[in-house]
């Protein structure tokens, strides 16, 4: 468990880090969406061309992008934008082409890439962040305890 805390950090460590400015975060969200789309296309071809090693490489690229988006923006939306771009392009690649060709066919490696990438994206989107909420809104102040029934 200590290895994971050293690698990923704890919630207290993430909340102690400074948030990037809002403009930088918005630009990062757009860039992460486009990078998610690019990783989706590259991963679809790599997992087909290189067999078992290709699936591992494609999933490692997905995990790096999703976790990098989470850490770069400091919000869960950073991983979500990358996951959204990744999944949107995969949905297009899953459709058959008019010529009858398929980019992602019904093979175990394609299914592993599809489901493994989705699980990695969801896991990265639930890791501790610098913000208590999705869009980087600061967490509300904790309520004070009422003593003696006085309100």
N, C-alpha and C positions, 0 to 999 in steps of 0.2 A: 504494500500500500504506500510505503514511503517513496518508492520509485514513481508511482503515479502522481503523488503530490509534488515531487520534484519536477516531473515532466509537465504536468498540466496545471499545477498550482491549486490552491484552495480558493474558496469563494472570498475569503477575507483578503487574500493577496490580489485577486482580480478587482475587487472593489477599491483597493488602495491605489491602483494605477490610474493615471489621468486619462480622460477621454479625449480623443482627437476632436478638433472643431467640427461643427455640423457640416460645413461645406465639404470638408475632406471626407467625412463619412458618406455623404451623398454620392460624391464622385467614386468612392471605393465601392459602394453598392452597385453602381452601374458597371464598373470594371469587373467586379466579382461575378455579376450575371453573365457578362460576355466571356469571361474566363471559364465559367461553368459550362457554357455552350461549347467552347473550344475543347475542353477536357472531355466532354461527352463524345464529340466526334472522334477525337484521337483515340479515346479508350475503346470505342466501338470497333475500330479497325485493329488496334493493337491486340485486343483480346482474341480476335479471330486469327490474326496472322501468326502469333507466337504461342498459341496453345496455353498450357498451364501457367507458364511464366508471364505471358501477356496479361492474363487476368489479374495476377498478383500486382504487376506493374500498373495496370489501369486503376485498380482499387487503391493502390498507394498514392497515385496522383489525385484521385478523388478525395482521399482522407487528408492529404496535404492541403488541397485547395479549401476544403470545408473548414478545417481547423485554422488554417491561415486567415480565412475570412473572419472567423470568430475572433481571433486575437488581434487582427489589424484594426477592426472597427470597434471592438469592445462590446459589441451587441450580438444578440442571437440572430438578428436580421442579417448580419454579415455572412453567417453560414447558410442562412435561408435563401439569400439572393443567389449564392453560388449553386445551391441545390436546385433552386427554381430554374436557372439557366440550363443546368445539367439535365434535369428531368424533361424540360420542354423540348429540347433537341432530341432526347432519346425517344420521346413520343412520336416525333416526326420520323426518326430512323426506324421505328418499329413497323411503320406502315409499308405495305408492299408498293413497289414502283410500278408504273404503267407497263414497263417491259417485262415484269414478272420477277425482277430481282429483289432481294432482301438485303439490307445492310446488317441487321441483327436477325439471324434465323433462330429457330427453336432448338438450340444446342445447350448442353449443360453450362458451358462457359459463358454464353450470352445471358442465361438466367442468373448465374452467379454474379456477373457484372451488374445486371439490372437490380437485383435484390440486395446484393452486398453494398452497392453504391448508395442505395436509398437508406439502408440501415446506418451506414457511416454518416450520411448527411443528418439524419435525425439524431444520432448520438452526439455529433458535434454541435448541433443546435441546442442541446440540453446541457452542455457543460457550463461551469461557472463563468460568468462574464463580469466586466467592470460595472455594468448597469444592473439594476434590479428588475428592469422591465425590457421589453422587446426593442423599443426604438431609442433607448438611451435616456429615457426620462428618469430623473432621480427618484429613488424610493421615498415614499412618504415618511414623515417623522413618526416614530413609534408613539402610541397613545400612552398617556400617563395613567397609572393605576389610581383608581378612586378609593379614598380612604374614608371610612366612617359614613359612607353613603352620601357625602357632599358632592354636588355636581356643579 
